[in-house]
Structures are given as C-alpha cells and as structure tokens.
Amino acid sequence: MIATRKTLFRHTAAWTLYGFYFYTVNALGNRDLGIVTALCSMPLFMFVYYGISHALNVLLFNRRYLAAALTASAVYALAFAVLYLLSHPSSHWGSAFDDYMTGGDFKLRMFAQTYLKLVGNFSIFALLGYQFRLRDMWKGREDRERSKRRRYEYTVLAHQVSPHMLANAFQSLDGQLARALPQMRQGVHELYSLMNHFMASCDPNAPRTVLLSDEIGAARQFIAVEQGISGRSDGFLWELSGDMGSASVPATTLITLVGNVFKHGGISGEGPRGSISIRAGRDGFGIRVENPIGGPAEGRQQGHGTGLANLRGRLEFVFGDGFELRHRPHGGTYIVELEVYYDTKHRMK
C-alpha cells in the first residue's frame, strides 16, 4: 500500500510538472494557447504513455509479442482518431482547440507533424522506463547471483576444514601404523585415497566429471571399506565391457549407487550382495546395479529419497537431457539403471 501511494505521488507530481512545462513552452510560441487547452491535452498524453508502457512492461516483458504489438497499434490508432477529431474544422469535439490547433484551416502536414510529435515523445518516455526496468531487473539478478556465489564459496570452504583436518590425522596414523602395524597400512591408504576422491568431488575448481575407470576404482575402495566395517566378505559381481577410460561421469556417481545397496539392500544367503554391470561404447555408456531387497530383520535403513534425486540433479547439470536414470523393484531385487548417450537421436541398445 505504501509503495502504491509513493508511485501515485511520483506520477502525479511528474505529470503536474510536465503540464506546466507544456503550457509554458507552447504559450511562448502561440498566444492562443489557453490553460484549458493544456489541461484537455493531458489525458491524451497520459493515454499514449500508459498504453505503450503497458505494452512494453507487461506484455513484451512477459514475451507476449503479438499482444504487445496489437496493444501498441490500438493505442496509436485511437490517438490518431482523437487527434483528428480535435484538429479538423468540421468536428464539434475540438471547441477547446479552435484557435490553437485548427485555426479554421486544416492542414494535413501540420496534423501529421503534431501526431508524430505526440506519439513519438511519449513512446520514447515509455521506452526509457522499460529500459530502466530491464536494467534494474538485471542488476537485481546479478546481485542475487553474486550473493549466492559468495554463500556457496563460503560453504565449500567451511566444508573443507573438517576433511583437511582428517587428512592430517590420516597422515599421522599412517606414520604410526608403519612402525606398529604394517599389515594395516594398506587399508589406511585405501581409506585415505577414497577420502581424497570425496574431497575432489566437493571442490568447485575441480572438473565436473572423472573418468569412469577412476570412479570404478573409488567404488571398489568404498566396497572394501564397507566390508571392513561390517565384517562381511560378500562382495559384488562385476561385469565390465568396453573401454572404461573413454567415458566420464560426475564424481561419486557409482559410489552413490553402491552406497544405496549397503544402506537399503538385503543379504541373499551366501551369495554376493549385488551385481554391477557397466558397458562403454562409442555412443555412450550404461551402468546397472542390482541387489536383493532387504527387510527390517536385516537392519535395512529407511531411505529419504535424497541420494538418487541429488544424483539426477548432477547428471542433468553435466549431460542435460542426454541420460536416463531408472530404478524399480523387480521380483525380489531392486534395479537401478543409468544410461548416458552422447547422441540424443541414437540411444544405446
């Protein structure tokens, strides 16, 4: 309400000042111009200005190009008709303009000059207002993006504090194990390598993707760490085909899928915990992870739906619409399939 009152006050003040300016400038060149004529001219000026402003700020701004063109044309046509009625001697509408505009003799050239001045001046005023609105919009967008970028940079830097402290702890532990328990040193090296992989995926200056072969290596390390924590030796059946070094994925893609198996998957007797099938070709690559569905008795954790949703968002950021991520239960197993195709017209078979 306050903003509306301020806007109304500013517009009223602007038109009042323009009315005095219009009367003063024209009265100096034509003594027949009266104050009544100046006041009667203001509604026509306002109609042209606000009509074109609406076409620009509402219709054109919202990309309604046809509606904007039709509205502007209607404003110009109506202004032409009104000005003609006020200018032509045969019209009874221009009693306030008799001495100023008609003078008893209608001249088409003078009429065209007056019309072009009218629509030209106030169209330019409306266009300037539209340009200022666009400038304010882009400035506000840049300010918001700059603020978001600074918050993001701070968050990334804050998240790096704990991993770097943990890295120092790992290096200290590595030195102690080299003297006391050399047989455990390899396991610590794998855990440290896996942690570096996670740290690299959070670095905003790092590449958005890693080689699929590197991601597979990190996933194997992740599985080894999880097996060490759980004390179970059941692993995964791996099936790889194609050149894994020719494809790239967002970091932790495969780890996310494997982590879901450990968190939500079940245990199928003495068999493997799940199977991982990866194929890479010239047209793209595909990943399929399948695991038994676990139940409450097996300690299965309830999912929050954020892991795959986050992964889908990262895939969209990197591949756009050039991928498919599907997941579904099938009998007693749960299947997650990721297919990335380089040519959107030819998906992998």
C-alpha positions as CSV (number, residue, x, y, z in Angstrom):
1,M,0.0,0.0,0.0
2,I,2.8,2.4,0.9
3,A,4.7,1.6,-2.3
4,T,1.4,2.2,-4.3
5,R,0.9,5.6,-2.7
6,K,4.5,6.6,-3.4
7,T,4.2,5.6,-7.0
8,L,0.9,7.5,-7.4
9,F,2.5,10.6,-5.8
10,R,5.5,10.4,-8.1
11,H,3.4,10.1,-11.2
12,T,1.0,12.9,-10.2
13,A,4.0,15.2,-9.5
14,A,5.6,14.3,-12.8
15,W,2.5,15.0,-14.8
16,T,1.9,18.2,-13.0
17,L,5.4,19.4,-13.8
18,Y,5.1,18.3,-17.4
19,G,1.7,20.2,-17.7
20,F,3.4,23.4,-16.6
21,Y,6.3,22.8,-18.9
22,F,3.9,22.0,-21.9
23,Y,1.9,25.2,-21.3
24,T,4.9,27.4,-20.8
25,V,6.8,26.3,-23.9
26,N,3.8,26.3,-26.2
27,A,2.4,29.6,-24.9
28,L,5.7,31.3,-25.8
29,G,5.1,30.4,-29.4
30,N,1.3,30.7,-29.6
31,R,-0.6,33.2,-27.6
32,D,-3.8,31.5,-28.5
33,L,-3.0,28.5,-26.2
34,G,-5.1,28.7,-23.1
35,I,-4.8,26.9,-19.8
36,V,-8.0,24.9,-20.7
37,T,-6.4,23.6,-23.9
38,A,-3.3,22.5,-22.0
39,L,-5.4,20.7,-19.4
40,C,-7.5,19.0,-22.0
41,S,-4.3,17.8,-23.7
42,M,-3.0,15.9,-20.7
43,P,-5.5,12.9,-20.8
44,L,-4.4,12.1,-24.4
45,F,-0.7,12.3,-23.4
46,M,-1.4,10.0,-20.5
47,F,-3.3,7.6,-22.6
48,V,-0.4,7.2,-25.1
49,Y,2.3,7.0,-22.4
50,Y,0.5,4.4,-20.2
51,G,-0.8,2.4,-23.2
52,I,2.7,2.0,-24.6
53,S,4.1,1.4,-21.1
54,H,1.6,-1.5,-20.6
55,A,2.5,-3.0,-24.0
56,L,6.2,-2.9,-23.0
57,N,6.3,-3.6,-19.3
58,V,3.6,-6.2,-19.1
59,L,3.1,-7.8,-22.5
60,L,6.6,-7.6,-24.1
61,F,8.3,-8.2,-20.7
62,N,6.4,-11.5,-20.4
63,R,7.2,-12.4,-24.1
64,R,3.7,-11.9,-25.3
65,Y,4.9,-10.3,-28.5
66,L,1.7,-10.4,-30.6
67,A,-0.4,-9.0,-27.8
68,A,2.2,-6.2,-27.3
69,A,2.2,-5.3,-31.0
70,L,-1.6,-5.3,-31.1
71,T,-1.9,-3.2,-28.0
72,A,0.6,-0.6,-29.3
73,S,-1.2,-0.5,-32.6
74,A,-4.5,0.1,-30.9
75,V,-3.1,2.9,-28.8
76,Y,-1.6,4.7,-31.9
77,A,-4.8,4.2,-33.9
78,L,-7.0,5.6,-31.1
79,A,-4.7,8.5,-30.6
80,F,-4.8,9.2,-34.3
81,A,-8.6,9.3,-34.3
82,V,-8.9,11.5,-31.2
83,L,-6.3,14.0,-32.5
84,Y,-8.1,14.1,-35.9
85,L,-11.4,14.9,-34.3
86,L,-9.8,17.6,-32.3
87,S,-8.0,19.1,-35.3
88,H,-10.5,19.0,-38.1
89,P,-12.7,22.1,-38.5
90,S,-15.8,20.1,-39.3
91,S,-15.6,18.3,-35.9
92,H,-17.6,19.7,-33.0
93,W,-15.2,18.0,-30.5
94,G,-12.4,20.5,-30.7
95,S,-14.0,23.6,-29.2
96,A,-11.2,24.0,-26.8
97,F,-8.7,23.7,-29.6
98,D,-10.3,26.0,-32.2
99,D,-7.7,28.8,-32.1
100,Y,-4.7,26.7,-31.1
101,M,-4.9,23.6,-33.5
102,T,-7.5,24.3,-36.2
103,G,-7.4,28.0,-36.8
104,G,-10.2,27.4,-39.2
105,D,-8.0,25.7,-41.8
106,F,-7.0,22.0,-41.6
107,K,-3.5,21.3,-42.9
108,L,-2.6,17.6,-43.3
109,R,1.1,18.3,-43.0
110,M,0.7,20.2,-39.7
111,F,-1.6,17.4,-38.5
112,A,0.9,14.7,-39.3
113,Q,3.7,16.7,-37.6
114,T,1.6,17.1,-34.4
115,Y,0.6,13.4,-34.4
116,L,4.2,12.2,-34.8
117,K,5.4,14.5,-32.0
118,L,2.7,13.3,-29.7
119,V,3.2,9.5,-30.2
120,G,7.0,9.8,-30.6
121,N,7.7,11.8,-27.5
122,F,5.6,9.6,-25.1
123,S,6.6,6.4,-26.8
124,I,10.2,7.4,-26.1
125,F,9.4,8.1,-22.5
126,A,7.7,4.7,-22.2
127,L,10.7,3.0,-23.8
128,L,13.1,4.7,-21.4
129,G,11.0,3.5,-18.5
130,Y,11.1,0.0,-19.9
131,Q,14.9,0.2,-20.3
132,F,15.3,1.3,-16.7
133,R,13.1,-1.7,-15.6
134,L,15.3,-4.1,-17.5
135,R,18.4,-2.6,-16.1
136,D,17.0,-2.9,-12.5
137,M,16.0,-6.5,-13.2
138,W,19.4,-7.5,-14.5
139,K,21.2,-5.6,-11.7
140,G,19.0,-7.4,-9.1
141,R,19.7,-10.7,-10.8
142,E,23.4,-10.1,-10.7
143,D,23.3,-9.1,-7.1
144,R,21.4,-12.2,-6.2
145,E,23.8,-14.4,-8.2
146,R,26.8,-12.7,-6.5
147,S,25.3,-13.2,-3.1
148,K,24.5,-16.9,-3.8
149,R,28.1,-17.4,-5.2
150,R,29.6,-15.9,-2.1
151,R,27.5,-18.1,0.2
152,Y,28.4,-21.1,-1.9
153,E,32.1,-20.3,-1.8
154,Y,31.9,-19.9,2.0
155,T,30.0,-23.2,2.3
156,V,32.6,-25.0,0.2
157,L,35.5,-23.5,2.2
158,A,33.8,-24.4,5.5
159,H,33.2,-28.0,4.4
160,Q,36.9,-28.3,3.6
161,V,38.0,-27.6,7.1
162,S,37.0,-30.9,8.6
163,P,38.3,-33.1,5.6
164,H,41.7,-31.4,5.7
165,M,42.0,-31.9,9.5
166,L,41.0,-35.6,8.9
167,A,43.7,-35.8,6.2
168,N,46.3,-34.7,8.6
169,A,45.1,-37.2,11.1
170,F,45.4,-40.0,8.5
171,Q,48.9,-39.0,7.7
172,S,49.8,-39.1,11.4
173,L,48.1,-42.5,11.7
174,D,50.0,-43.8,8.6
175,G,53.3,-43.0,10.3
176,Q,52.3,-44.8,13.4
177,L,51.0,-47.9,11.6
178,A,54.2,-48.1,9.6
179,R,56.0,-48.8,12.8
180,A,53.4,-50.7,14.9
181,L,51.0,-52.5,12.4
182,P,52.5,-52.6,8.9
183,Q,49.8,-55.0,7.7
184,M,47.0,-52.4,8.3
185,R,48.8,-49.7,6.4
186,Q,47.4,-50.7,3.0
187,G,43.8,-50.5,4.4
188,V,44.5,-47.0,5.7
189,H,46.0,-46.0,2.3
190,E,42.7,-47.1,0.6
191,L,40.6,-45.2,3.0
192,Y,42.7,-42.1,2.6
193,S,42.5,-42.4,-1.2
194,L,38.7,-42.7,-1.0
195,M,38.5,-39.7,1.2
196,N,40.6,-37.7,-1.4
197,H,38.1,-38.8,-4.0
198,F,35.2,-37.3,-1.9
199,M,37.2,-34.1,-1.3
200,A,37.9,-33.7,-5.0
201,S,34.2,-34.1,-5.8
202,C,33.4,-31.2,-3.5
203,D,36.0,-28.8,-4.9
204,P,34.3,-26.1,-7.1
205,N,37.5,-25.6,-9.0
206,A,37.8,-29.3,-9.9
207,P,36.5,-30.8,-13.2
208,R,32.8,-31.7,-13.1
209,T,33.5,-35.3,-14.1
210,V,36.0,-38.0,-13.6
211,L,37.0,-40.9,-15.8
212,L,34.7,-43.9,-15.4
213,S,37.7,-46.1,-14.7
214,D,38.7,-43.8,-11.8
215,E,35.1,-43.9,-10.4
216,I,35.2,-47.7,-10.6
217,G,38.4,-47.8,-8.7
218,A,37.0,-45.5,-6.0
219,A,33.8,-47.6,-5.8
220,R,36.0,-50.7,-5.2
221,Q,37.8,-49.0,-2.4
222,F,34.4,-47.9,-1.0
223,I,33.2,-51.5,-1.0
224,A,36.4,-52.7,0.7
225,V,36.0,-50.1,3.5
226,E,32.3,-51.0,4.0
227,Q,33.2,-54.7,4.2
228,G,35.8,-53.9,6.7
229,I,33.3,-52.0,8.8
230,S,30.6,-54.7,8.6
231,G,32.9,-57.7,8.9
232,R,31.2,-59.4,6.0
233,S,33.1,-60.8,3.0
234,D,30.2,-60.8,0.5
235,G,31.1,-58.6,-2.4
236,F,29.7,-57.6,-5.8
237,L,29.7,-59.4,-9.1
238,W,31.4,-57.1,-11.6
239,E,30.8,-57.2,-15.3
240,L,32.7,-54.6,-17.4
241,S,32.7,-54.3,-21.1
242,G,34.3,-51.6,-23.3
243,D,36.9,-49.0,-22.6
244,M,36.2,-47.6,-19.1
245,G,38.8,-44.8,-19.8
246,S,36.7,-43.4,-22.7
247,A,33.8,-42.3,-20.6
248,S,33.4,-39.8,-17.7
249,V,30.8,-39.4,-15.0
250,P,30.2,-36.9,-12.2
251,A,32.4,-37.9,-9.2
252,T,30.8,-40.3,-6.7
253,T,28.1,-41.5,-9.2
254,L,28.9,-45.2,-8.9
255,I,29.6,-44.7,-5.2
256,T,26.1,-43.3,-4.7
257,L,24.6,-46.4,-6.3
258,V,26.8,-48.8,-4.4
259,G,26.1,-46.9,-1.1
260,N,22.4,-47.4,-1.6
261,V,23.0,-51.1,-1.8
262,F,24.8,-51.2,1.5
263,K,22.2,-48.9,3.1
264,H,18.9,-50.4,1.8
265,G,19.8,-53.7,0.2
266,G,19.3,-57.1,1.7
267,I,21.6,-60.2,2.1
268,S,20.9,-63.2,-0.1
269,G,22.3,-66.2,1.8
270,E,26.0,-66.8,0.9
271,G,25.7,-65.1,-2.5
272,P,27.0,-61.7,-3.5
273,R,25.5,-58.6,-2.1
274,G,24.7,-57.3,-5.6
275,S,25.9,-57.1,-9.1
276,I,27.4,-54.2,-11.1
277,S,27.3,-54.2,-14.9
278,I,29.0,-51.4,-16.8
279,R,29.4,-51.1,-20.6
280,A,31.0,-48.4,-22.5
281,G,30.9,-47.7,-26.2
282,R,31.2,-45.0,-28.9
283,D,27.5,-43.9,-28.4
284,G,27.6,-43.7,-24.6
285,F,27.8,-45.9,-21.6
286,G,25.4,-47.7,-19.2
287,I,25.5,-48.7,-15.6
288,R,23.2,-51.3,-14.0
289,V,23.3,-52.1,-10.2
290,E,21.1,-54.9,-8.9
291,N,20.7,-56.1,-5.3
292,P,18.3,-58.2,-3.2
293,I,15.6,-56.2,-1.4
294,G,16.3,-56.2,2.3
295,G,13.7,-56.3,5.1
296,P,13.5,-54.8,8.6
297,A,15.0,-58.0,10.1
298,E,18.2,-57.4,8.1
299,G,18.7,-53.9,9.5
300,R,17.6,-52.2,6.3
301,Q,17.6,-48.4,6.7
302,Q,14.7,-46.3,5.6
303,G,15.6,-44.1,2.7
304,H,15.0,-40.3,2.5
305,G,14.8,-40.1,-1.3
306,T,17.7,-37.6,-1.5
307,G,20.6,-39.8,-2.8
308,L,19.2,-40.6,-6.3
309,A,17.5,-37.2,-6.5
310,N,20.8,-35.5,-5.9
311,L,22.5,-37.8,-8.4
312,R,19.8,-37.0,-11.0
313,G,20.4,-33.3,-10.5
314,R,24.2,-33.6,-11.0
315,L,23.6,-35.7,-14.1
316,E,21.3,-33.1,-15.6
317,F,23.9,-30.4,-14.8
318,V,26.5,-32.4,-16.8
319,F,24.6,-34.2,-19.5
320,G,21.4,-32.2,-19.9
321,D,18.8,-34.4,-21.4
322,G,21.3,-36.9,-22.7
323,F,20.8,-39.5,-20.0
324,E,18.2,-41.8,-18.4
325,L,18.1,-42.8,-14.7
326,R,15.6,-45.6,-13.9
327,H,15.1,-47.5,-10.7
328,R,12.4,-50.1,-9.8
329,P,11.8,-53.3,-7.8
330,H,11.8,-56.5,-9.9
331,G,10.7,-59.6,-8.1
332,G,13.0,-59.9,-5.0
333,T,15.6,-57.5,-6.3
334,Y,15.9,-53.8,-6.8
335,I,17.4,-52.4,-10.1
336,V,19.0,-49.1,-10.8
337,E,20.0,-48.3,-14.4
338,L,21.8,-45.3,-15.7
339,E,22.2,-44.8,-19.4
340,V,24.2,-41.9,-20.9
341,Y,24.0,-41.4,-24.7
342,Y,26.2,-38.9,-26.5
343,D,23.8,-38.6,-29.4
344,T,20.3,-38.0,-28.3
345,K,18.9,-39.4,-31.5
346,H,20.6,-42.8,-31.1
347,R,20.3,-44.3,-27.6
348,M,22.4,-47.3,-26.6
349,K,20.9,-50.7,-27.2
